[in-house]
Amino acid sequence: MGGIEQSYSPFRPLDKPKRMRTHHNLRILLIVAVCCTVLLVRRTGISQTPNSHGLLPTKAIVSPRDQAANSTLGFEKILTVAYKQNNWRTRGLRAAASITNLNIDVPEQPYITDEEVNDFLAHSSEPHRNEKGTARVWMAHRDMLKHIIMSSFSTALILEDDADWDMNIHIQSALLSSAIRNLTDTKADDNSPYGSEWEVLWLGHSGDQSFNTATPHVEYADPTILPFKTYAWWTKAFLEQYNRAGHRSVQWPIEPTGLIAYAVNTGVAQKILRHLGEGGHQAIDLELRYLCQYHILRCFIVNPEIVGMYEPKAELGYVSPNNEGNGQTLSKVDEAFEKVKGATRNVKDSARCAALFGSTCQPTVSEA
């Protein structure tokens, strides 16, 4: 037909204009960018709604008080020294944690042999040579401190498994946060719940002398506190003399007894073990008291305590594991203590009793 006929191959793509290819490539790049942005938002949890200036907001900063009122009271972990994994003590503890929205771990404790106990007592001072129960408690706390070290927890609150607290524990811990930060002159740019200038916080105990003019302290109002006239430990007279009604104090420890709840800060578990290994192997609370009294550790204590100790009725045949090990009679079986309400001294609205019995469990005057 007179012209040159062009051949067509089905395997040869048709040429597209350059402008169309450019638009196609930009469309792909835009889709990829949107997908990456969505993934980033999902990972960071940052809202992508622009503010009035058209800028995207940064991640919200949680205040120290709000952190102290969270499910672990501002610590990385709440851990429990439990001598059995499933008995009335741990069941009540878990019930109290559930009703107050606390996240509490009960790690399985290493088995302590009689040989280990005897070896420990062989290095103790003479008055404590027969206190096998006291030795087991000491060794259980030692193992918990080792667990904290091995797990690399930055901070941890350690409870005894019969610990009890107020239904308003989150309010109490938030107030304590501000008081400790005030006492230690925590800088505004330190957003940690209790500041960083502490090594041990003693939250649960069976008494300490109240501050005097020579003892650094901060008093603060707490609407959840019991009247001092109902306080049941040996330091009642000090509270009535030094503390203002309706107020707690956070202070340097003077003569604390009982180790119901205490927190350790970064790296302190190792420091405690190093010092306790050189001690006289008395009861663990007396060993820790020594480290606090002589400022070997930077300790602070809240007085009155915000974590108490739940006790079944003695007439039901209850004997503490410590006293059992020290040679007193064996305690009755668990069921005897779970059907009848016991008592928690110095806690206004017991979480255990609210969970188990639907009521408070302040002791009567005779029990206190």
C-alpha positions as CSV (number, residue, x, y, z in Angstrom):
1,M,0.0,0.0,0.0
2,G,2.6,2.5,-0.3
3,G,3.8,3.3,3.3
4,I,5.9,1.4,5.7
5,E,3.8,-0.7,8.0
6,Q,4.8,-0.7,11.7
7,S,4.9,-4.1,13.4
8,Y,3.2,-4.7,16.8
9,S,4.5,-7.2,19.3
10,P,2.3,-8.2,22.3
11,F,5.5,-8.5,24.4
12,R,6.5,-5.0,23.8
13,P,4.8,-2.4,26.1
14,L,3.3,0.7,24.7
15,D,5.2,3.9,25.4
16,K,3.4,6.2,27.9
17,P,3.9,9.9,28.1
18,K,6.5,11.0,30.7
19,R,4.0,13.2,32.6
20,M,1.7,10.2,33.2
21,R,4.6,8.1,34.5
22,T,5.6,10.9,36.9
23,H,2.1,11.3,38.3
24,H,1.9,7.5,38.8
25,N,5.2,7.5,40.8
26,L,4.1,10.4,42.9
27,R,0.9,8.6,43.7
28,I,2.8,5.5,44.9
29,L,5.1,7.6,47.1
30,L,2.1,9.4,48.6
31,I,0.4,6.1,49.5
32,V,3.7,4.8,51.1
33,A,4.0,8.0,53.1
34,V,0.5,7.8,54.5
35,C,1.0,4.1,55.5
36,C,4.2,4.9,57.3
37,T,2.5,7.8,59.2
38,V,-0.4,5.6,60.3
39,L,2.0,2.9,61.6
40,L,4.0,5.6,63.5
41,V,0.8,6.9,65.1
42,R,-0.2,3.5,66.2
43,R,3.2,2.7,67.7
44,T,3.5,6.0,69.6
45,G,-0.1,6.5,70.6
46,I,0.0,10.2,69.8
47,S,-3.2,11.8,68.6
48,Q,-2.8,13.3,65.1
49,T,-5.5,15.9,65.5
50,P,-3.9,19.3,64.7
51,N,-4.4,22.1,67.3
52,S,-5.5,25.6,66.5
53,H,-2.1,26.4,65.1
54,G,-2.2,23.5,62.8
55,L,0.6,21.7,64.8
56,L,0.5,18.1,65.9
57,P,0.6,17.7,69.7
58,T,3.4,15.9,71.6
59,K,2.8,12.9,73.8
60,A,1.1,13.9,77.1
61,I,3.3,13.9,80.2
62,V,1.9,12.2,83.3
63,S,2.4,14.1,86.5
64,P,4.4,12.5,89.4
65,R,1.2,12.4,91.5
66,D,-0.7,10.7,88.8
67,Q,2.1,8.1,88.4
68,A,2.1,7.5,92.1
69,A,-1.6,6.7,91.9
70,N,-1.3,4.1,89.1
71,S,-1.8,0.4,89.4
72,T,1.7,-0.2,90.8
73,L,1.7,3.0,93.0
74,G,4.4,4.6,90.9
75,F,6.9,1.7,91.2
76,E,7.9,-0.6,88.3
77,K,6.7,-3.6,90.2
78,I,4.8,-4.5,93.4
79,L,6.2,-7.9,94.6
80,T,5.1,-10.1,97.5
81,V,7.2,-12.2,99.8
82,A,4.9,-15.3,100.1
83,Y,5.8,-18.4,102.0
84,K,3.1,-20.4,100.0
85,Q,1.7,-19.6,96.6
86,N,-1.9,-20.4,97.4
87,N,-3.2,-20.0,101.0
88,W,-5.4,-17.6,102.9
89,R,-2.7,-14.9,103.0
90,T,-2.1,-14.8,99.2
91,R,-5.8,-15.3,98.3
92,G,-6.8,-12.3,100.6
93,L,-3.9,-10.3,99.1
94,R,-5.1,-10.9,95.5
95,A,-8.7,-10.1,96.5
96,A,-7.5,-6.8,98.1
97,A,-5.5,-6.0,95.0
98,S,-8.4,-6.7,92.7
99,I,-10.9,-4.5,94.5
100,T,-8.4,-1.5,94.6
101,N,-7.1,-2.0,91.0
102,L,-3.5,-2.8,92.0
103,N,-1.2,-5.0,89.9
104,I,0.7,-7.2,92.4
105,D,3.0,-10.1,91.5
106,V,3.5,-13.1,93.8
107,P,6.7,-14.7,92.5
108,E,7.4,-18.3,93.6
109,Q,10.0,-18.2,96.4
110,P,13.0,-20.6,96.2
111,Y,12.8,-23.5,98.7
112,I,14.8,-22.9,101.8
113,T,16.3,-26.1,103.3
114,D,16.8,-26.8,106.9
115,E,20.6,-26.9,106.2
116,E,20.5,-23.4,104.9
117,V,18.6,-22.2,108.0
118,N,21.0,-23.9,110.3
119,D,24.0,-22.4,108.5
120,F,22.5,-19.0,108.7
121,L,21.8,-19.3,112.5
122,A,25.4,-20.6,113.0
123,H,26.6,-17.1,112.0
124,S,24.0,-15.3,114.1
125,S,24.5,-13.8,117.5
126,E,23.8,-16.0,120.5
127,P,20.3,-14.6,121.4
128,H,19.0,-15.5,117.9
129,R,20.5,-19.0,117.5
130,N,17.2,-20.8,117.9
131,E,14.9,-18.4,115.9
132,K,14.4,-20.5,112.8
133,G,11.3,-18.7,111.8
134,T,13.1,-15.3,111.9
135,A,15.9,-16.8,109.8
136,R,13.5,-18.0,107.1
137,V,11.8,-14.6,106.9
138,W,15.3,-13.0,106.5
139,M,16.3,-15.4,103.8
140,A,12.9,-15.0,102.0
141,H,13.5,-11.2,101.8
142,R,17.1,-11.9,100.7
143,D,15.8,-14.0,97.8
144,M,13.3,-11.3,96.8
145,L,16.0,-8.7,96.6
146,K,18.0,-11.1,94.4
147,H,14.9,-11.5,92.2
148,I,14.8,-7.7,91.8
149,I,18.5,-7.7,90.8
150,M,18.2,-10.5,88.3
151,S,15.0,-9.0,86.8
152,S,16.6,-5.5,86.4
153,F,13.6,-3.7,88.0
154,S,14.3,0.0,88.4
155,T,12.1,0.3,91.4
156,A,10.0,-2.2,93.4
157,L,7.6,-2.2,96.3
158,I,8.0,-5.4,98.5
159,L,5.0,-6.5,100.5
160,E,4.6,-9.3,103.1
161,D,1.8,-11.6,102.0
162,D,-0.5,-10.6,104.9
163,A,-0.3,-6.9,104.0
164,D,-3.5,-4.9,103.9
165,W,-4.2,-1.3,102.9
166,D,-6.9,1.3,102.7
167,M,-9.5,1.4,99.9
168,N,-8.1,4.9,99.2
169,I,-4.5,3.7,98.7
170,H,-4.2,5.6,95.4
171,I,-5.1,8.9,97.1
172,Q,-2.6,8.1,99.9
173,S,0.2,7.3,97.5
174,A,-0.4,10.5,95.5
175,L,-0.2,12.6,98.7
176,L,2.9,10.7,99.7
177,S,4.5,11.5,96.3
178,S,4.2,15.2,96.8
179,A,5.4,15.1,100.4
180,I,8.6,13.1,99.6
181,R,9.4,15.3,96.6
182,N,9.0,18.3,98.9
183,L,11.2,16.8,101.6
184,T,14.0,15.9,99.2
185,D,13.8,19.1,97.2
186,T,13.1,17.2,94.0
187,K,13.7,19.4,90.9
188,A,10.8,20.3,88.7
189,D,12.3,18.5,85.7
190,D,12.5,15.2,87.6
191,N,9.2,13.7,86.7
192,S,9.6,10.4,88.7
193,P,6.8,9.7,91.1
194,Y,8.8,10.1,94.3
195,G,11.8,11.9,93.0
196,S,15.2,10.3,92.7
197,E,16.8,11.3,96.1
198,W,15.7,8.1,98.0
199,E,17.0,4.6,98.3
200,V,14.4,2.9,100.6
201,L,10.8,4.1,101.3
202,W,9.2,2.4,104.3
203,L,5.5,2.4,103.7
204,G,4.3,-0.4,106.0
205,H,5.6,-0.9,109.5
206,S,4.5,-1.5,113.1
207,G,5.6,1.9,114.4
208,D,8.3,4.5,114.5
209,Q,9.0,7.5,116.7
210,S,7.5,10.6,115.3
211,F,9.8,13.4,114.2
212,N,11.3,15.9,116.5
213,T,12.9,19.2,115.8
214,A,16.1,17.5,114.8
215,T,14.5,15.1,112.3
216,P,13.9,16.3,108.7
217,H,10.2,15.8,108.0
218,V,7.2,17.1,106.1
219,E,3.7,16.9,107.5
220,Y,0.7,16.7,105.2
221,A,-3.0,16.4,105.6
222,D,-4.6,13.1,104.7
223,P,-8.4,12.7,105.0
224,T,-8.1,8.9,105.1
225,I,-6.1,8.8,108.3
226,L,-7.5,7.3,111.5
227,P,-7.6,9.4,114.7
228,F,-4.5,8.9,116.7
229,K,-6.4,7.8,119.8
230,T,-7.3,4.6,117.8
231,Y,-3.7,3.9,116.8
232,A,-2.7,0.4,118.0
233,W,1.1,0.2,118.0
234,W,3.8,1.3,120.6
235,T,4.3,4.7,119.0
236,K,0.8,6.0,119.7
237,A,2.1,8.4,122.3
238,F,4.6,9.9,119.9
239,L,1.9,10.5,117.3
240,E,-0.3,12.3,119.8
241,Q,2.6,14.4,121.0
242,Y,4.2,15.5,117.7
243,N,1.8,15.0,114.8
244,R,-1.1,17.3,114.0
245,A,-4.5,15.7,114.0
246,G,-5.5,14.5,110.5
247,H,-1.9,14.6,109.3
248,R,0.8,12.1,108.3
249,S,4.5,12.8,108.2
250,V,7.2,11.6,105.9
251,Q,10.5,11.7,107.7
252,W,13.9,10.1,108.2
253,P,13.4,6.9,110.1
254,I,14.2,7.0,113.8
255,E,13.5,3.6,115.3
256,P,11.2,1.7,112.9
257,T,10.0,-1.8,113.6
258,G,8.2,-4.3,111.4
259,L,8.8,-4.7,107.7
260,I,5.3,-5.0,106.1
261,A,6.0,-2.9,103.0
262,Y,9.1,-1.2,101.7
263,A,10.3,0.1,98.3
264,V,13.8,0.0,96.9
265,N,15.1,2.3,94.2
266,T,17.5,1.7,91.3
267,G,20.5,-0.4,92.3
268,V,19.7,-0.4,96.1
269,A,18.8,-4.1,96.3
270,Q,22.5,-5.0,95.6
271,K,23.6,-2.4,98.2
272,I,21.3,-3.8,100.8
273,L,22.5,-7.4,100.3
274,R,26.1,-6.3,100.5
275,H,25.6,-4.6,103.8
276,L,23.3,-7.3,105.3
277,G,25.8,-9.9,104.5
278,E,28.1,-8.2,107.0
279,G,25.4,-7.8,109.6
280,G,24.7,-9.6,112.9
281,H,21.8,-11.6,111.3
282,Q,19.0,-10.3,113.5
283,A,15.5,-10.0,112.3
284,I,15.4,-8.4,108.8
285,D,13.5,-5.3,110.0
286,L,16.2,-4.6,112.6
287,E,19.0,-5.1,110.0
288,L,17.3,-2.6,107.7
289,R,16.6,-0.2,110.6
290,Y,20.4,-0.2,111.2
291,L,21.1,0.8,107.6
292,C,18.5,3.6,107.8
293,Q,19.3,4.9,111.3
294,Y,23.0,5.4,110.4
295,H,22.3,6.8,107.0
296,I,24.1,4.0,105.2
297,L,21.0,4.0,103.0
298,R,19.0,7.1,102.2
299,C,15.7,6.1,103.8
300,F,12.3,7.7,104.4
301,I,9.3,6.5,106.3
302,V,5.7,7.5,106.3
303,N,4.2,7.8,109.8
304,P,1.6,6.5,110.5
305,E,2.0,3.7,108.0
306,I,-0.2,3.4,104.9
307,V,0.2,-0.4,104.6
308,G,-0.9,-2.5,107.5
309,M,-1.0,-6.2,108.5
310,Y,-4.1,-8.3,108.5
311,E,-4.4,-10.8,111.3
312,P,-7.0,-13.6,111.8
313,K,-8.6,-13.9,115.3
314,A,-6.1,-15.5,117.7
315,E,-8.8,-17.6,119.3
316,L,-9.2,-19.5,115.9
317,G,-5.7,-20.9,116.4
318,Y,-3.7,-18.5,114.2
319,V,0.0,-18.5,114.7
320,S,2.2,-16.5,112.3
321,P,4.8,-18.4,110.2
322,N,7.6,-16.5,112.0
323,N,6.3,-17.7,115.4
324,E,5.7,-21.2,114.1
325,G,9.3,-21.4,113.0
326,N,10.5,-20.0,116.3
327,G,9.0,-22.9,118.2
328,Q,5.4,-21.9,119.0
329,T,2.5,-24.2,118.2
330,L,1.5,-24.8,114.6
331,S,-1.3,-22.7,113.1
332,K,-4.7,-24.2,112.2
333,V,-5.6,-24.9,108.5
334,D,-6.5,-22.1,106.1
335,E,-10.3,-22.5,106.1
336,A,-10.4,-21.5,109.8
337,F,-9.2,-18.0,108.9
338,E,-11.2,-17.3,105.8
339,K,-14.7,-17.7,107.1
340,V,-14.4,-15.3,110.1
341,K,-13.3,-11.7,109.8
342,G,-10.0,-10.7,111.4
343,A,-8.6,-7.3,111.9
344,T,-6.1,-4.8,110.5
345,R,-4.7,-2.2,112.9
346,N,-4.3,1.4,111.8
347,V,-6.1,1.0,108.4
348,K,-9.4,2.9,108.2
349,D,-11.1,1.1,105.3
350,S,-9.4,-2.3,104.9
351,A,-9.2,-3.6,101.3
352,R,-9.0,-7.2,102.4
353,C,-12.2,-7.0,104.5
354,A,-14.0,-5.0,101.8
355,A,-13.2,-7.7,99.3
356,L,-13.8,-10.7,101.5
357,F,-16.5,-9.6,104.0
358,G,-17.9,-6.4,102.5
359,S,-17.0,-4.3,105.6
360,T,-14.2,-2.6,107.4
361,C,-12.1,-4.6,109.9
362,Q,-10.8,-2.2,112.5
363,P,-10.0,-4.0,115.7
364,T,-12.1,-3.5,118.8
365,V,-10.6,-1.6,121.8
366,S,-9.7,-4.9,123.5
367,E,-8.1,-6.3,120.3
368,A,-6.0,-3.2,119.7
